[in-house]
Amino acid sequence: MSRVDTDAFRAALARFASGVTVVTARDAAGADHGMTVSAFSSLSLDPPLVLVCLDRSATALPALRDAECFGVSILAADQQAVSLRFAQQDIVRFDGVPTTRAPQGPALISGAVAHLVCRRVAEHPGGDHVILIGEVQSAEVHSDAPLVYAMRRYGRFEPDA
Ligand SMILES: Cc1cc2nc3c(=O)[nH]c(=O)nc-3n(C[C@H](O)[C@H](O)[C@H](O)COP(=O)(O)O)c2cc1C
């Protein structure tokens, strides 16, 4: 059985430009949890489904997979610091970060270009990650300049004129 070279695999994936999201949930005790996730994708229009791929070792994973609903904040071009903060360990990630709260529970990051609130409808194994599928309950758009991530660097979307 041939296995792909790990460096080539990583290098190829780094060339896939994505947006950056912060995925959030509130636990049964009312505490907020969240982490930076670029492995986010639309999945289905009817029903409206999205998916996120979460590292099995992420400390936020238990809260995200247990909550009935999770929030997705699609970060804006000026929110690199938020992206880094929600990937950082040993801090209270929400400290000093303005949020609003969805009626279903999850905190949503203020200043994001869009917010989705999703009801978790499925979980699938995905190697060292877990795939959560959410049915979108609400979608709100706030602005038009998303943060972009590729080649392990941040950038901004420059549409053709
Ligand atoms: C730009 C960026 C994108 C990331 N994308 C993902 C992702 O798609 N899935 C994931 O599990 N972790 C991703 N991470 C890493 C997690 O945010 C980070 O490892 C996690 O929050 C670690 O914290 P925890 O283990 O304390 O929860 C990403 C980090 C950054 C900075």
The ligand as an ORCA input file, in Angstrom:
! r2SCAN-3c Opt
* xyz 0 1
  C      -6.040     29.632     10.706
  C      -6.282     28.418     11.560
  C      -7.112     27.405     11.102
  C      -7.388     26.280     11.884
  N      -8.239     25.324     11.411
  C      -8.529     24.252     12.167
  C      -9.467     23.290     11.731
  O     -10.048     23.396     10.660
  N      -9.760     22.252     12.558
  C      -9.126     22.091     13.762
  O      -9.401     21.123     14.455
  N      -8.218     22.989     14.205
  C      -7.912     24.066     13.442
  N      -7.035     25.000     13.891
  C      -6.343     24.779     15.151
  C      -7.245     25.037     16.302
  O      -7.873     26.297     16.298
  C      -6.372     24.919     17.584
  O      -5.498     23.862     17.460
  C      -7.212     24.593     18.708
  O      -8.046     25.651     18.992
  C      -6.295     24.236     19.848
  O      -6.892     24.523     20.997
  P      -7.518     23.471     22.025
  O      -6.891     22.157     21.802
  O      -7.081     24.100     23.281
  O      -8.994     23.495     21.794
  C      -6.770     26.145     13.137
  C      -5.938     27.175     13.613
  C      -5.695     28.289     12.846
  C      -4.820     29.393     13.383
*
